[in-house]
Amino acid sequence: MSDMETLKTPFTNLQLELLKVFSHDLSETELKEIKAMLLEYFSKKAILEADKVWDEKKWNEEKIASILSDSERTPYGK
């Protein structure tokens, strides 16, 4: 089987761009720094999206407490 046949899913645009930009070896320190930057970027996006949902649904601390204590939730293990 050729290398092309083993690639079942094409790279995303982000993967392709990262392959181009980082076509050289990085030090462990540089790699850790870049991983931290990516983690921070995607964490911020997730928090912004969660804040958006919170605002759209007009949630507050009472609503969250109600959701967490709701007896109609499916128990784990079933």
N, C-alpha and C positions, 0 to 999 in steps of 0.2 A: 504494500500500500504506500503510495507517495505521500509526501508531506501535505500536499494540497488536499488530498482525500481525507486526511485525518482532521482537517479543520472543518467541522460541521457547521459552526456558527461564525459568520464574518465578524471581524472586529468592529466595535462601536467607533464613532467619530472621536470620542475621547481617547480610546485605546490607541487608535492610529496616530493621533497627535502626540500622545506621550511617547510612543515608539520613535517618532521622528525627533522629538526634542531631546530625549534621553537615549540616544543611540551610542553613548559611551558609558563606561563603568563609573559608578559613583562610589564615594567612600561610604562606610557604614554611617558616619555622622550625617553626610548629605542625604542619604536615603531616609534616615530617621526624621530629618528636618522636613523633607518633602512629604513623607507620610503624615506628619503632624499637621502640615499645612492643608493637606487634602481632608484629613479628619475634621479640622476646624471648619473648613469650607462647607462640607456636607452636614456637619452638626448644626451650623448656623441656618442652613436651608431647612433642615428638619424642624428646628425650633420655630422659625418664622411660619412654616406651614401649620404647625400645631397651634401657634398663637392665632393664626387666621381662623382655624376651625373653632377654637375657643370663643373668639369674638362673634363669628357667624351664628353659633348656636347659643350665644349669650349665656355661657356657662359661668359658674362661680364656685366658690369652695363648697357651698351647700349642695349644689348639683353633683359635684364629684363625690362627696360623702354619700349621697343618696345612691349613686351608681355603684360605689364600692360596697355598700351594705345591702343592696337589693337582693332579696331572697330568691328572685326568679332567675338569677344567673345560673348557668349550667355548672354544676360542681365538677371539679377535676376528677378524672378517672372513670367517667361514664362514657 
